[in-house]
Amino acid sequence: MKKSWRIEVQRFMRMSHAKGLIEAEVDAIVLPLASRGDATSSTVLSLSEDNARVLQLLLKAQLAELDKRKARSQR
């Protein structure tokens, strides 16, 4: 049986990348998601507009850092 969760991001602490993964350290509330009876229920990630903008900026910065390290032939 698949468990579904509701994850509400309160704040982004930091973001880093290593070995092909981008990791975000966040303060979040994680609660089980009430089953709706359908087999396709998924985990839900909720964040405010401000946190969504912060996430966008952090991801852009991490991706730019990764691109900077790649050889020109891989871009």
Secondary structure, 3 states (H helix, E strand, C coil): CCCCEEEEEEEEEEEEEECCEEEEEEEEEEEECCCCCCCCCCCEEECCHHHHHHHHHHHHHHHHHHHHHCCHHHC
